Amino acid sequence: MTIKEIIPTANQILKSHYLCDSCLGRLFSKQMNLSSNKLLGKKLKMHKKQSSKKCFICKNLLDNLAPYLKLMLDYSSQYDFSSIIVGALIKPSIIDRDDYIRSKYKLKGIDSVKTDITKELGKQFIKKTKKIIDFLNPDLTFTINFKDESCQLRSKPILLHGRYTKSERGLPQKQKSCDNCIGKGCRICNFHGISEYDSVEGKISKFLFDKFGGTTVKFTWVGGEDKDSLVLGSGRPFFVKLQNPFKRNTRISKKVNLTSIVIHNFKIISEPPKTPIRFNSSIVLEISTENEISSNDMEKLKNITSKPVVVYEKSGKRSEKTIYDLKYAKATKNHFTLFLKAEGGLPVKRFIDGDDVSPGIRQIMNDKCTCDSFDFLEIDLK
């Protein structure tokens, strides 16, 4: 379509409604395969008397985007990023007037005024910052609220993977949520969802907040341990997602010492595991018995590896776990050490003294057994 073909419709619109160059050009630019709405609008109004009226559709908003661009530049100044996308909340009256013009003059297949506003803001922003627009997976997502002239900014999460070793007893794996917001994030906890940092999760979270900024974190643990258990060897694998980070190009040392725990091979990864993580755990357990241990009782333990251990949950769910290897050493008449390599997810304490894991140590030895402690020597991913 040529400019001569659209001039009659453009003149008809301008006769009844004054439009700014951007809004007028947008109504026809796609039909002419042009990228600049403003330039086309100027050409269509070239021989028209210019008016000082406000644009019927956008009320000259498209000619006054500078304050919103400044908001975007100010808000993003503390972030590491290479790509963006811009969204907008605009007054319904602007959308209504845009729909009215498109309907009245039967204009189809054109961008809405909202799309034009976000496109123009994006263009101006990347011109200033030398970044790129990424519609699918941007580092920063801006939402400009034209109703109250504010800017919201969301940063793409960072996903990290590592292993941790724990050398101190009494340190729980998971962190208690903030009492005020129950983990959602509030002013009291600085929007982190946790207010204390006295656990494995808390110590790693604090390291991430200090290193990258951000709000909340979400952990995916590869198994778990008791607060009094040690985690040795190459450590327990874990994944963590950090929401709204400020920095994303910061380097992390291969070994991060956080007092009581050490993170090994901590690194940013591109995507989370697509399937459930399967693993085996090598564990050493210290077990006490009510009665004196006999040689026959100890011998019975060898049979555990011959068939799967069945675990029954309160919910009614039933699962099977394999014990691959088992060794034991009697320490005193009422105490022995058990070494085992088991499929991940075995409830260790219940395996020793519970009725809902079968066969369990208490059942096999026909004696009351107490797990005094258990430590993880190694966790191997399958």
N, C-alpha and C positions, 0 to 999 in steps of 0.2 A: 504494500500500500504506500502511496506517495503522499507528501505533505499537502498537495493540491486536493487530494480526495478527502482529507480530514478537516480541511479549513472550514467548510460550510457548517459541520457539526460544532466545531470549536467556536465559531462566531455565534452560533445559536445559543450555546451555553453562556458565552461572555455577555450576550445581550441581556440575559436575565440575572446572571450571577457573576460577581467578580471573583476570580480565582488567582492565586499566586502562581508563579511560573512552575513551581514543582508540582502542584496539584493538577494544573492544566496539562502539563506534559505527561504526567503519569497516566492520564486517561487514554493516551494514544501511543505511548512509547513502545509497548509490546507489539502492537500491530505493525510498527515500522522497524522492529528489531533494533531499537536505540537504547543505550544504557543511561543516558543523561536525561532525566525528566525535566530538569531545570532549563537545559539548553533548548529542548524542543518547545517548552512553554514560552520561552523568550521569542523564538521564531514565530510561533503562532500569534503572538501579540505584537509583532514587529510594527505593524501599521495601525495598531490600536492606540487610542488615547489612554495613557496610564492613569489609574485611579489611586487615590490615597486610602481607599476603603480596605478593610480587613478581608482576607480570603474567606469566602463563604464556607468552605469545608474546614480548614485547619486553623482559621483565625490567625494566620501568619506564624503559626508554631514552627513550620518548616524553615522559616527565615530567621528563627531565633533559638537555635539549638545550642548556641555557645555555652549558656549556663549549665546545661545538662552534660555537655562534653567535659566541662571543667569538673563537674561532680565525678564523672567516670575516671578522669585522670587523677584526681585527688584520692579517690577511694582505692584505686589500683596501685598507687605508688609504692606501697609496702609489700607487694606480691611479686613472686617470680612467676612469669608466664610467657607463653609464646603464641597462644591463640585465644580468641574470645568469641562470644556470641552475645547479641543484645536482644532483650525482650522489653516489652513496654506495657504499661497500664495507662490507657488514655480515657478521657471523658467520653461517656456513651453518646453525648450530643455530637461529637466530632464524627463518630462512626455512623450515626444516624444521617447526618448531612451528606456524608460520602455515599452511603447506600441510596439516598434519595436521588443524587445526581446520576449515579450509575444506572438506576432503574428508570428514571425519567427519559434519559437519552439512549437507553438500551445498549449500554456499554458492557460488554462481557469479556471475560478472560484477562482482566487487568488486576494489578496489585491493589490491595486496600491501602488506605491512608496510613494505617498502623504499620503495615509492612514497609511502606516508603519511609516512615519516620525511623524505624529501627535500622533499615538499610543505610540511610543517610548518616545516622549517628555512628554506625559501624565503620563506614567509609572514612569519616572525619577522624575517628579514634585511631584506626590503623595507619592513617597518613601521619598522625602525630607520633605514634609509638613504634612504627615499623613492625607491628605484629601481623597476624593473619586471622581471618575469619574461619572458624571451624564449626559447621553446623552439627556435626555428629558427636564430637568428644572434645569440647573446648576446655582449656585450663581455667578460664574465668567465664562466668555467666552473669551478665548485668541485667537487672530488671529496673528500668526507669519508670517511676511512678509520676506521670504528668498531672495526676489529680492533686497530689500534695507536694510535688516538686522534690521528691526524694530519690535515693538510689540504693538498691539492695545489690549485694555482691556475693556470689557463691563461688568458691574455689573447688576445682575437681579434687576428689579425695586422692590420697597417696596410699598405695598398698605396699606393705613391707613383709619380708619373711626373714626369719632368723632362728637361732636355737639359744636357749639359756641354760646355764648351769647354776645350781643353788647350793651354797656352801654353809648356810646357817639354818638351824632348826627354829621353828616358831614363826616362820614367814609364810602366810597363806598365798595361794596362787592367785585368787581373785580378790578384787577390791570392792569394798562395800560402797554402794551408791550414795550420792549426796542425799541427806535426809530431807532436804527442802524440796528437791525436784524429782527425786527417785530416778536419777540418772539421765534426765532429759536435757539438763543444762540450764543454769539460772545465774543471776548476778552473784549470789552467795558463793557458788563454786567456780566463778569466772567462766561459766558456760561449758565446763568440762564434764559435768555429770558426776564427778567424784571430787571430794574435798580433802581427802587424806591420800597419802602415798606410801602406805605401810604394807605393801604386798608386792608380789612379782608384777602383777598388772599395774599397780600404782607406780612402781619405780620405772618401768618401761614407758608408761604414759607420760610421766614427768619429763623423762629424757626427750621424748618426741615433742612435747609442748615447748620445751626450751630450745630444741634444735630447729623445729619447723614452724612453730606457732600452731594455730589450729584450735578447734573446739573439742569435740568428743572423739573417742577412739572405740573401735569394736574389735575384740580379739576372737580369733578362731584357734582354740587350743588343740594340740595333738595329744590327747590324754590329759590326765591331771594327777596331782599328788596331794597328800596330806600336808598340813602346814608344818608338821615336824619332820617331813621327809626331805632328804637331800636329793638333788638331781646332779648326777656325775657324768663322766664320759664326755661325749660330744654334745650333750645337752638335749633338752626337749624342744622339738620344732614347734613353731607357732606362726600364725599370720595375724597381721593387725592392719586395720583400715583407719587412717587418720583423716577426719573430716575438716574441710576448710583450711588447709595449710596455707601459711604465708610464703614459705620457702619450699621449693621443690628441686632445686639444683645443688643442695647442700650435700657434701660428701660425709659418709659415715665410716669411722674406723672399723676394721674387720673384727676387732675385739673391743667391746665397750664394758668397762668395769663400773658397776653401779652400787658397789658395796653389798655384800651378801649374794648378789647375783652378777653373772657375767654374760653378756650377749655375744654370740659368735656368728660371724658371717652375716651380719645384719645388712640387708640391701633392699632397695626399691625394686618391685617386680611389676609387670604390666597387667597381669590378671590373676584372679584367685584360682585355686584348684577347681576343676570342673566336676570331679567326682569325689565322693567321701574318701578321706585319707585313711589308709590301712597301715597298721604298724605293729611291731612286736616290742615288748618291753623286757629287759633283763633286770630282775629285782632281787635284792637281798632282804630277807625278813628275819627279825628276831622274835621268837615265839616262846611264850611261857605256858606250861601246862599245870593243871591242878594237882594231878597225881604224878608219881614217878614214871619216867619214860622207859619203856622196855624196848629191847632190840626188835621184837616182833612188831611193835607199833611203828617203829621207824621203817622197817622193811615194807610195810603196807603202802607207804608213800610212793614207792616206785611205780605203782599201778596207775597213778594219776595220768601219766602220759599216754595210756593205752586207749583212752576214749575222750571225747569232748566233755568239758565241764558245762553244765546247764545252769544258766542264770535266770531266775524268776524275779520280775519286777512287781511292785505293788499295783501297777496299772494292768497287770495280767500279761504283759509282754514277756516272751520267752526268747532267749538267745543262747547260742553255744559259743564257747571260747576254747581254744586249743592250748594245752600246756605242752610246749615242744621239748623242754628239757627240765629236769629237776634233780637237785643234789642237796644233801643235808649234812650237818655236822652237829653232833650232840655236844653241848657246852657243859651243862650240869645235869643233875638228875631231873630237874624241872624246866630245863631251858635248852632250846636248840636253834640253830641257824639254818634257814632254808634259802637256797638259791634256785630261782626258776626263770625260765624264758617263756613268756606267755603272750598270747594274742592280745593286742590292744583292746582296752575296754573292760578287762577283768576287774571286778570290784574287789580289791585286794583284801581289805579288812573283813568283808563278808565271806570271802573265800576261806578265811582262817576260822572265824567264829560264828558264822551265820547258818541259818537253816534254809535260806532261799538260794544257796549255791550248792549244786550237787554234782559230783561228790566234792565235799569240802574237807579241810584238814581236821576239823573237830569231829566230823562224821567218821572219817577213816580211822582216826586214832581213838575214837569213842571216849573222848575226854574233853573237858572244858579247856579250850585253848584261847590265849590272848595274844594279839599282835602288839608287841611292845613298840616296835618301830619297823618301818620299811623304807628303803632307799632305792632309787633308780640308778642302776649302773650304766645302762645304755638304752636308747630308744632308736630303733631301726625302722625306717620307712620301707614299705614293701614295694 
